[in-house]
Amino acid sequence: YKDSDPGSVGWALDRQDLEWVVPFHEGAVRFLREAGAWNDQLDAHNASLIRRQEVLAQAWAERTSDDEAAWMALRAERLTAAGFDPVWQ
């Protein structure tokens, strides 16, 4: 497949950012571990990203309006309380 589509070079393992801002799916982690590209540090980073998403999901479930400013305030409050940088406020 990689030889038939020049654009697929971006999917090469050596071009992946394994410490990005979105957690990897458990199936991707299993593949990366089997490929020798995953380690305990990446596992801890991924677990932190999953926990961050859990905090966001809980905050989303608790919101009381569709007001964007209220959501951003609640989001920042919950992320900060959980020890995460809210990034956008």
Biopython code that builds the backbone (N, CA, C, O; Angstrom):
import numpy as np
from Bio.PDB.StructureBuilder import StructureBuilder

atoms = [
    (1, "TYR", "N", (0.826, -1.184, 0.000)),
    (1, "TYR", "CA", (0.000, 0.000, 0.000)),
    (1, "TYR", "C", (0.872, 1.250, 0.000)),
    (1, "TYR", "O", (0.595, 2.198, -0.735)),
    (2, "LYS", "N", (1.920, 1.261, 0.815)),
    (2, "LYS", "CA", (2.759, 2.442, 0.917)),
    (2, "LYS", "C", (3.408, 2.817, -0.415)),
    (2, "LYS", "O", (3.674, 3.994, -0.657)),
    (3, "ASP", "N", (3.667, 1.835, -1.281)),
    (3, "ASP", "CA", (4.295, 2.126, -2.568)),
    (3, "ASP", "C", (3.298, 2.605, -3.623)),
    (3, "ASP", "O", (3.703, 3.182, -4.632)),
    (4, "SER", "N", (2.020, 2.376, -3.407)),
    (4, "SER", "CA", (1.024, 2.776, -4.394)),
    (4, "SER", "C", (0.417, 4.141, -4.110)),
    (4, "SER", "O", (-0.277, 4.697, -4.961)),
    (5, "ASP", "N", (0.666, 4.684, -2.932)),
    (5, "ASP", "CA", (0.113, 5.988, -2.569)),
    (5, "ASP", "C", (1.208, 6.839, -1.932)),
    (5, "ASP", "O", (1.494, 6.689, -0.744)),
    (6, "PRO", "N", (1.819, 7.724, -2.705)),
    (6, "PRO", "CA", (2.916, 8.538, -2.168)),
    (6, "PRO", "C", (2.508, 9.364, -0.944)),
    (6, "PRO", "O", (3.353, 9.662, -0.100)),
    (7, "GLY", "N", (1.258, 9.728, -0.836)),
    (7, "GLY", "CA", (0.795, 10.523, 0.299)),
    (7, "GLY", "C", (0.750, 9.754, 1.601)),
    (7, "GLY", "O", (0.663, 10.362, 2.668)),
    (8, "SER", "N", (0.807, 8.438, 1.544)),
    (8, "SER", "CA", (0.713, 7.643, 2.767)),
    (8, "SER", "C", (2.017, 7.632, 3.557)),
    (8, "SER", "O", (2.075, 7.031, 4.630)),
    (9, "VAL", "N", (3.058, 8.279, 3.058)),
    (9, "VAL", "CA", (4.330, 8.320, 3.768)),
    (9, "VAL", "C", (4.149, 8.947, 5.160)),
    (9, "VAL", "O", (4.898, 8.629, 6.084)),
    (10, "GLY", "N", (3.170, 9.824, 5.308)),
    (10, "GLY", "CA", (2.908, 10.454, 6.595)),
    (10, "GLY", "C", (2.449, 9.479, 7.660)),
    (10, "GLY", "O", (2.480, 9.803, 8.848)),
    (11, "TRP", "N", (2.026, 8.296, 7.259)),
    (11, "TRP", "CA", (1.584, 7.291, 8.220)),
    (11, "TRP", "C", (2.740, 6.432, 8.731)),
    (11, "TRP", "O", (2.534, 5.572, 9.588)),
    (12, "ALA", "N", (3.943, 6.649, 8.221)),
    (12, "ALA", "CA", (5.093, 5.852, 8.652)),
    (12, "ALA", "C", (5.312, 6.025, 10.153)),
    (12, "ALA", "O", (5.141, 7.121, 10.686)),
    (13, "LEU", "N", (5.685, 4.960, 10.821)),
    (13, "LEU", "CA", (5.847, 4.976, 12.270)),
    (13, "LEU", "C", (6.856, 6.027, 12.717)),
    (13, "LEU", "O", (6.672, 6.663, 13.755)),
    (14, "ASP", "N", (7.921, 6.212, 11.940)),
    (14, "ASP", "CA", (8.935, 7.185, 12.348)),
    (14, "ASP", "C", (8.470, 8.635, 12.208)),
    (14, "ASP", "O", (9.191, 9.553, 12.599)),
    (15, "ARG", "N", (7.291, 8.849, 11.663)),
    (15, "ARG", "CA", (6.747, 10.202, 11.523)),
    (15, "ARG", "C", (5.632, 10.497, 12.533)),
    (15, "ARG", "O", (5.022, 11.565, 12.489)),
    (16, "GLN", "N", (5.372, 9.570, 13.423)),
    (16, "GLN", "CA", (4.274, 9.738, 14.376)),
    (16, "GLN", "C", (4.738, 10.440, 15.645)),
    (16, "GLN", "O", (5.833, 10.183, 16.144)),
    (17, "ASP", "N", (3.898, 11.322, 16.157)),
    (17, "ASP", "CA", (4.140, 11.975, 17.439)),
    (17, "ASP", "C", (3.359, 11.172, 18.481)),
    (17, "ASP", "O", (2.141, 11.313, 18.595)),
    (18, "LEU", "N", (4.050, 10.350, 19.223)),
    (18, "LEU", "CA", (3.400, 9.453, 20.174)),
    (18, "LEU", "C", (3.090, 10.123, 21.508)),
    (18, "LEU", "O", (2.533, 9.492, 22.405)),
    (19, "GLU", "N", (3.447, 11.392, 21.643)),
    (19, "GLU", "CA", (3.118, 12.156, 22.847)),
    (19, "GLU", "C", (2.252, 13.351, 22.477)),
    (19, "GLU", "O", (2.465, 14.460, 22.967)),
    (20, "TRP", "N", (1.286, 13.119, 21.620)),
    (20, "TRP", "CA", (0.424, 14.186, 21.142)),
    (20, "TRP", "C", (-0.648, 14.497, 22.166)),
    (20, "TRP", "O", (-0.556, 14.032, 23.302)),
    (21, "VAL", "N", (-1.653, 15.260, 21.808)),
    (21, "VAL", "CA", (-2.660, 15.745, 22.756)),
    (21, "VAL", "C", (-3.943, 14.922, 22.777)),
    (21, "VAL", "O", (-4.869, 15.232, 23.527)),
    (22, "VAL", "N", (-4.000, 13.903, 21.978)),
    (22, "VAL", "CA", (-5.182, 13.036, 21.936)),
    (22, "VAL", "C", (-4.711, 11.619, 22.265)),
    (22, "VAL", "O", (-3.725, 11.151, 21.695)),
    (23, "PRO", "N", (-5.401, 10.935, 23.174)),
    (23, "PRO", "CA", (-4.945, 9.593, 23.550)),
    (23, "PRO", "C", (-5.081, 8.587, 22.406)),
    (23, "PRO", "O", (-5.919, 8.722, 21.515)),
    (24, "PHE", "N", (-4.231, 7.594, 22.476)),
    (24, "PHE", "CA", (-4.275, 6.515, 21.498)),
    (24, "PHE", "C", (-5.259, 5.444, 21.953)),
    (24, "PHE", "O", (-5.390, 5.170, 23.146)),
    (25, "HIS", "N", (-5.939, 4.851, 20.999)),
    (25, "HIS", "CA", (-6.858, 3.745, 21.250)),
    (25, "HIS", "C", (-6.052, 2.537, 21.725)),
    (25, "HIS", "O", (-4.900, 2.355, 21.332)),
    (26, "GLU", "N", (-6.664, 1.725, 22.563)),
    (26, "GLU", "CA", (-5.966, 0.558, 23.110)),
    (26, "GLU", "C", (-5.443, -0.370, 22.015)),
    (26, "GLU", "O", (-4.403, -1.005, 22.195)),
    (27, "GLY", "N", (-6.138, -0.459, 20.894)),
    (27, "GLY", "CA", (-5.656, -1.285, 19.781)),
    (27, "GLY", "C", (-4.398, -0.699, 19.154)),
    (27, "GLY", "O", (-3.492, -1.437, 18.766)),
    (28, "ALA", "N", (-4.341, 0.625, 19.053)),
    (28, "ALA", "CA", (-3.145, 1.280, 18.531)),
    (28, "ALA", "C", (-1.984, 1.097, 19.503)),
    (28, "ALA", "O", (-0.850, 0.868, 19.083)),
    (29, "VAL", "N", (-2.266, 1.197, 20.794)),
    (29, "VAL", "CA", (-1.229, 0.989, 21.801)),
    (29, "VAL", "C", (-0.680, -0.430, 21.699)),
    (29, "VAL", "O", (0.532, -0.636, 21.760)),
    (30, "ARG", "N", (-1.563, -1.396, 21.546)),
    (30, "ARG", "CA", (-1.125, -2.797, 21.418)),
    (30, "ARG", "C", (-0.212, -2.952, 20.196)),
    (30, "ARG", "O", (0.836, -3.594, 20.276)),
    (31, "PHE", "N", (-0.618, -2.358, 19.063)),
    (31, "PHE", "CA", (0.201, -2.433, 17.847)),
    (31, "PHE", "C", (1.561, -1.773, 18.076)),
    (31, "PHE", "O", (2.598, -2.346, 17.746)),
    (32, "LEU", "N", (1.549, -0.563, 18.644)),
    (32, "LEU", "CA", (2.801, 0.165, 18.860)),
    (32, "LEU", "C", (3.711, -0.574, 19.835)),
    (32, "LEU", "O", (4.931, -0.579, 19.666)),
    (33, "ARG", "N", (3.124, -1.196, 20.849)),
    (33, "ARG", "CA", (3.915, -1.979, 21.807)),
    (33, "ARG", "C", (4.556, -3.175, 21.091)),
    (33, "ARG", "O", (5.741, -3.455, 21.276)),
    (34, "GLU", "N", (3.764, -3.875, 20.276)),
    (34, "GLU", "CA", (4.290, -5.030, 19.551)),
    (34, "GLU", "C", (5.360, -4.624, 18.547)),
    (34, "GLU", "O", (6.264, -5.402, 18.243)),
    (35, "ALA", "N", (5.252, -3.394, 18.030)),
    (35, "ALA", "CA", (6.244, -2.894, 17.076)),
    (35, "ALA", "C", (7.493, -2.369, 17.783)),
    (35, "ALA", "O", (8.461, -1.976, 17.131)),
    (36, "GLY", "N", (7.470, -2.362, 19.124)),
    (36, "GLY", "CA", (8.618, -1.891, 19.887)),
    (36, "GLY", "C", (8.711, -0.380, 19.977)),
    (36, "GLY", "O", (9.761, 0.159, 20.329)),
    (37, "ALA", "N", (7.620, 0.310, 19.660)),
    (37, "ALA", "CA", (7.620, 1.775, 19.649)),
    (37, "ALA", "C", (6.931, 2.378, 20.862)),
    (37, "ALA", "O", (6.835, 3.601, 20.964)),
    (38, "TRP", "N", (6.453, 1.560, 21.774)),
    (38, "TRP", "CA", (5.706, 2.045, 22.940)),
    (38, "TRP", "C", (6.471, 1.685, 24.205)),
    (38, "TRP", "O", (7.072, 0.614, 24.288)),
    (39, "ASN", "N", (6.450, 2.575, 25.188)),
    (39, "ASN", "CA", (7.155, 2.304, 26.440)),
    (39, "ASN", "C", (6.315, 2.785, 27.623)),
    (39, "ASN", "O", (5.207, 3.289, 27.440)),
    (40, "ASP", "N", (6.844, 2.628, 28.825)),
    (40, "ASP", "CA", (6.104, 3.004, 30.031)),
    (40, "ASP", "C", (5.830, 4.508, 30.098)),
    (40, "ASP", "O", (4.777, 4.923, 30.582)),
    (41, "GLN", "N", (6.757, 5.313, 29.622)),
    (41, "GLN", "CA", (6.562, 6.768, 29.610)),
    (41, "GLN", "C", (5.383, 7.143, 28.708)),
    (41, "GLN", "O", (4.561, 7.982, 29.078)),
    (42, "LEU", "N", (5.300, 6.536, 27.546)),
    (42, "LEU", "CA", (4.176, 6.801, 26.646)),
    (42, "LEU", "C", (2.874, 6.290, 27.253)),
    (42, "LEU", "O", (1.820, 6.904, 27.087)),
    (43, "ASP", "N", (2.953, 5.175, 27.949)),
    (43, "ASP", "CA", (1.776, 4.613, 28.603)),
    (43, "ASP", "C", (1.244, 5.585, 29.660)),
    (43, "ASP", "O", (0.034, 5.794, 29.755)),
    (44, "ALA", "N", (2.134, 6.175, 30.449)),
    (44, "ALA", "CA", (1.736, 7.137, 31.481)),
    (44, "ALA", "C", (1.146, 8.391, 30.845)),
    (44, "ALA", "O", (0.152, 8.928, 31.333)),
    (45, "HIS", "N", (1.752, 8.851, 29.769)),
    (45, "HIS", "CA", (1.232, 10.031, 29.060)),
    (45, "HIS", "C", (-0.165, 9.750, 28.518)),
    (45, "HIS", "O", (-1.070, 10.572, 28.659)),
    (46, "ASN", "N", (-0.331, 8.604, 27.909)),
    (46, "ASN", "CA", (-1.625, 8.228, 27.341)),
    (46, "ASN", "C", (-2.688, 8.106, 28.431)),
    (46, "ASN", "O", (-3.826, 8.537, 28.242)),
    (47, "ALA", "N", (-2.319, 7.520, 29.570)),
    (47, "ALA", "CA", (-3.260, 7.379, 30.686)),
    (47, "ALA", "C", (-3.691, 8.761, 31.192)),
    (47, "ALA", "O", (-4.852, 8.958, 31.552)),
    (48, "SER", "N", (-2.771, 9.699, 31.218)),
    (48, "SER", "CA", (-3.100, 11.058, 31.639)),
    (48, "SER", "C", (-4.081, 11.712, 30.658)),
    (48, "SER", "O", (-5.011, 12.404, 31.071)),
    (49, "LEU", "N", (-3.870, 11.490, 29.378)),
    (49, "LEU", "CA", (-4.784, 12.049, 28.373)),
    (49, "LEU", "C", (-6.180, 11.427, 28.487)),
    (49, "LEU", "O", (-7.187, 12.115, 28.313)),
    (50, "ILE", "N", (-6.234, 10.144, 28.775)),
    (50, "ILE", "CA", (-7.523, 9.480, 28.966)),
    (50, "ILE", "C", (-8.223, 10.055, 30.192)),
    (50, "ILE", "O", (-9.428, 10.308, 30.156)),
    (51, "ARG", "N", (-7.483, 10.264, 31.269)),
    (51, "ARG", "CA", (-8.060, 10.852, 32.483)),
    (51, "ARG", "C", (-8.571, 12.260, 32.194)),
    (51, "ARG", "O", (-9.633, 12.647, 32.682)),
    (52, "ARG", "N", (-7.824, 13.024, 31.406)),
    (52, "ARG", "CA", (-8.246, 14.385, 31.034)),
    (52, "ARG", "C", (-9.580, 14.331, 30.293)),
    (52, "ARG", "O", (-10.470, 15.141, 30.552)),
    (53, "GLN", "N", (-9.717, 13.389, 29.385)),
    (53, "GLN", "CA", (-10.979, 13.260, 28.655)),
    (53, "GLN", "C", (-12.120, 12.877, 29.595)),
    (53, "GLN", "O", (-13.251, 13.328, 29.414)),
    (54, "GLU", "N", (-11.833, 12.059, 30.586)),
    (54, "GLU", "CA", (-12.865, 11.685, 31.559)),
    (54, "GLU", "C", (-13.334, 12.911, 32.346)),
    (54, "GLU", "O", (-14.528, 13.074, 32.594)),
    (55, "VAL", "N", (-12.391, 13.770, 32.734)),
    (55, "VAL", "CA", (-12.741, 15.006, 33.441)),
    (55, "VAL", "C", (-13.612, 15.881, 32.549)),
    (55, "VAL", "O", (-14.611, 16.436, 33.006)),
    (56, "LEU", "N", (-13.235, 16.007, 31.275)),
    (56, "LEU", "CA", (-14.020, 16.816, 30.337)),
    (56, "LEU", "C", (-15.416, 16.230, 30.117)),
    (56, "LEU", "O", (-16.397, 16.970, 30.055)),
    (57, "ALA", "N", (-15.503, 14.924, 30.001)),
    (57, "ALA", "CA", (-16.807, 14.276, 29.795)),
    (57, "ALA", "C", (-17.713, 14.500, 30.997)),
    (57, "ALA", "O", (-18.905, 14.763, 30.837)),
    (58, "GLN", "N", (-17.158, 14.398, 32.200)),
    (58, "GLN", "CA", (-17.947, 14.628, 33.402)),
    (58, "GLN", "C", (-18.411, 16.085, 33.465)),
    (58, "GLN", "O", (-19.566, 16.356, 33.796)),
    (59, "ALA", "N", (-17.521, 17.011, 33.150)),
    (59, "ALA", "CA", (-17.894, 18.429, 33.152)),
    (59, "ALA", "C", (-18.986, 18.695, 32.118)),
    (59, "ALA", "O", (-19.923, 19.450, 32.378)),
    (60, "TRP", "N", (-18.864, 18.080, 30.955)),
    (60, "TRP", "CA", (-19.866, 18.257, 29.900)),
    (60, "TRP", "C", (-21.229, 17.763, 30.376)),
    (60, "TRP", "O", (-22.253, 18.392, 30.107)),
    (61, "ALA", "N", (-21.237, 16.645, 31.075)),
    (61, "ALA", "CA", (-22.490, 16.082, 31.585)),
    (61, "ALA", "C", (-23.105, 16.977, 32.664)),
    (61, "ALA", "O", (-24.320, 16.966, 32.864)),
    (62, "GLU", "N", (-22.275, 17.741, 33.349)),
    (62, "GLU", "CA", (-22.752, 18.602, 34.428)),
    (62, "GLU", "C", (-23.172, 20.000, 33.968)),
    (62, "GLU", "O", (-23.755, 20.756, 34.746)),
    (63, "ARG", "N", (-22.886, 20.342, 32.735)),
    (63, "ARG", "CA", (-23.204, 21.703, 32.297)),
    (63, "ARG", "C", (-24.713, 21.926, 32.367)),
    (63, "ARG", "O", (-25.501, 21.000, 32.174)),
    (64, "THR", "N", (-25.096, 23.159, 32.643)),
    (64, "THR", "CA", (-26.515, 23.467, 32.843)),
    (64, "THR", "C", (-27.089, 24.340, 31.740)),
    (64, "THR", "O", (-28.279, 24.653, 31.748)),
    (65, "SER", "N", (-26.241, 24.738, 30.787)),
    (65, "SER", "CA", (-26.737, 25.549, 29.679)),
    (65, "SER", "C", (-25.867, 25.320, 28.452)),
    (65, "SER", "O", (-24.816, 24.683, 28.524)),
    (66, "ASP", "N", (-26.320, 25.845, 27.341)),
    (66, "ASP", "CA", (-25.537, 25.755, 26.108)),
    (66, "ASP", "C", (-24.683, 26.996, 25.894)),
    (66, "ASP", "O", (-24.115, 27.187, 24.819)),
    (67, "ASP", "N", (-24.593, 27.842, 26.923)),
    (67, "ASP", "CA", (-23.809, 29.063, 26.843)),
    (67, "ASP", "C", (-22.317, 28.725, 26.768)),
    (67, "ASP", "O", (-21.780, 28.059, 27.652)),
    (68, "GLU", "N", (-21.656, 29.190, 25.707)),
    (68, "GLU", "CA", (-20.253, 28.849, 25.495)),
    (68, "GLU", "C", (-19.351, 29.386, 26.608)),
    (68, "GLU", "O", (-18.443, 28.688, 27.059)),
    (69, "ALA", "N", (-19.593, 30.611, 27.049)),
    (69, "ALA", "CA", (-18.763, 31.191, 28.107)),
    (69, "ALA", "C", (-18.900, 30.383, 29.400)),
    (69, "ALA", "O", (-17.915, 30.157, 30.102)),
    (70, "ALA", "N", (-20.110, 29.956, 29.707)),
    (70, "ALA", "CA", (-20.329, 29.151, 30.909)),
    (70, "ALA", "C", (-19.613, 27.807, 30.785)),
    (70, "ALA", "O", (-19.007, 27.327, 31.744)),
    (71, "TRP", "N", (-19.687, 27.207, 29.603)),
    (71, "TRP", "CA", (-19.003, 25.936, 29.383)),
    (71, "TRP", "C", (-17.495, 26.100, 29.551)),
    (71, "TRP", "O", (-16.859, 25.288, 30.223)),
    (72, "MET", "N", (-16.914, 27.139, 28.949)),
    (72, "MET", "CA", (-15.475, 27.339, 29.029)),
    (72, "MET", "C", (-15.035, 27.568, 30.479)),
    (72, "MET", "O", (-13.964, 27.115, 30.880)),
    (73, "ALA", "N", (-15.854, 28.266, 31.259)),
    (73, "ALA", "CA", (-15.533, 28.488, 32.671)),
    (73, "ALA", "C", (-15.591, 27.176, 33.453)),
    (73, "ALA", "O", (-14.693, 26.885, 34.244)),
    (74, "LEU", "N", (-16.634, 26.390, 33.237)),
    (74, "LEU", "CA", (-16.768, 25.098, 33.917)),
    (74, "LEU", "C", (-15.632, 24.165, 33.517)),
    (74, "LEU", "O", (-15.042, 23.487, 34.359)),
    (75, "ARG", "N", (-15.341, 24.141, 32.244)),
    (75, "ARG", "CA", (-14.267, 23.312, 31.703)),
    (75, "ARG", "C", (-12.938, 23.666, 32.374)),
    (75, "ARG", "O", (-12.225, 22.783, 32.850)),
    (76, "ALA", "N", (-12.613, 24.944, 32.411)),
    (76, "ALA", "CA", (-11.359, 25.394, 33.022)),
    (76, "ALA", "C", (-11.329, 25.055, 34.512)),
    (76, "ALA", "O", (-10.303, 24.621, 35.036)),
    (77, "GLU", "N", (-12.443, 25.252, 35.178)),
    (77, "GLU", "CA", (-12.531, 24.956, 36.614)),
    (77, "GLU", "C", (-12.268, 23.471, 36.878)),
    (77, "GLU", "O", (-11.467, 23.129, 37.749)),
    (78, "ARG", "N", (-12.928, 22.605, 36.141)),
    (78, "ARG", "CA", (-12.785, 21.158, 36.363)),
    (78, "ARG", "C", (-11.384, 20.658, 35.996)),
    (78, "ARG", "O", (-10.796, 19.856, 36.721)),
    (79, "LEU", "N", (-10.857, 21.138, 34.865)),
    (79, "LEU", "CA", (-9.518, 20.710, 34.465)),
    (79, "LEU", "C", (-8.467, 21.172, 35.472)),
    (79, "LEU", "O", (-7.577, 20.406, 35.843)),
    (80, "THR", "N", (-8.569, 22.407, 35.906)),
    (80, "THR", "CA", (-7.616, 22.940, 36.882)),
    (80, "THR", "C", (-7.688, 22.167, 38.185)),
    (80, "THR", "O", (-6.659, 21.814, 38.761)),
    (81, "ALA", "N", (-8.912, 21.899, 38.656)),
    (81, "ALA", "CA", (-9.093, 21.148, 39.906)),
    (81, "ALA", "C", (-8.486, 19.747, 39.814)),
    (81, "ALA", "O", (-8.023, 19.198, 40.814)),
    (82, "ALA", "N", (-8.491, 19.175, 38.609)),
    (82, "ALA", "CA", (-7.938, 17.828, 38.415)),
    (82, "ALA", "C", (-6.429, 17.856, 38.114)),
    (82, "ALA", "O", (-5.809, 16.812, 37.912)),
    (83, "GLY", "N", (-5.851, 19.064, 38.088)),
    (83, "GLY", "CA", (-4.410, 19.174, 37.857)),
    (83, "GLY", "C", (-3.998, 19.290, 36.411)),
    (83, "GLY", "O", (-2.825, 19.108, 36.082)),
    (84, "PHE", "N", (-4.951, 19.593, 35.537)),
    (84, "PHE", "CA", (-4.649, 19.745, 34.116)),
    (84, "PHE", "C", (-4.647, 21.220, 33.727)),
    (84, "PHE", "O", (-5.342, 22.036, 34.334)),
    (85, "ASP", "N", (-3.866, 21.545, 32.719)),
    (85, "ASP", "CA", (-3.869, 22.886, 32.152)),
    (85, "ASP", "C", (-5.060, 22.979, 31.210)),
    (85, "ASP", "O", (-5.162, 22.187, 30.273)),
    (86, "PRO", "N", (-5.964, 23.929, 31.438)),
    (86, "PRO", "CA", (-7.146, 24.017, 30.575)),
    (86, "PRO", "C", (-6.829, 24.482, 29.154)),
    (86, "PRO", "O", (-7.691, 24.378, 28.282)),
    (87, "VAL", "N", (-5.646, 24.980, 28.895)),
    (87, "VAL", "CA", (-5.144, 25.456, 27.608)),
    (87, "VAL", "C", (-5.929, 26.679, 27.147)),
    (87, "VAL", "O", (-5.370, 27.774, 27.077)),
    (88, "TRP", "N", (-7.211, 26.518, 26.833)),
    (88, "TRP", "CA", (-8.038, 27.648, 26.408)),
    (88, "TRP", "C", (-8.953, 28.026, 27.559)),
    (88, "TRP", "O", (-9.537, 27.165, 28.217)),
    (89, "GLN", "N", (-9.068, 29.322, 27.788)),
    (89, "GLN", "CA", (-9.968, 29.779, 28.858)),
    (89, "GLN", "C", (-10.859, 30.870, 28.358)),
    (89, "GLN", "O", (-11.686, 31.385, 29.110)),
]
sb = StructureBuilder()
sb.init_structure("model")
sb.init_model(0)
sb.init_chain("A")
sb.init_seg("    ")
for serial, (resi, resn, name, xyz) in enumerate(atoms, 1):
    if name == "N":
        sb.init_residue(resn, " ", resi, " ")
    sb.init_atom(name, np.array(xyz, "f"), 0.0, 1.0, " ", f" {name:<3s}", serial, name[0])
structure = sb.get_structure()
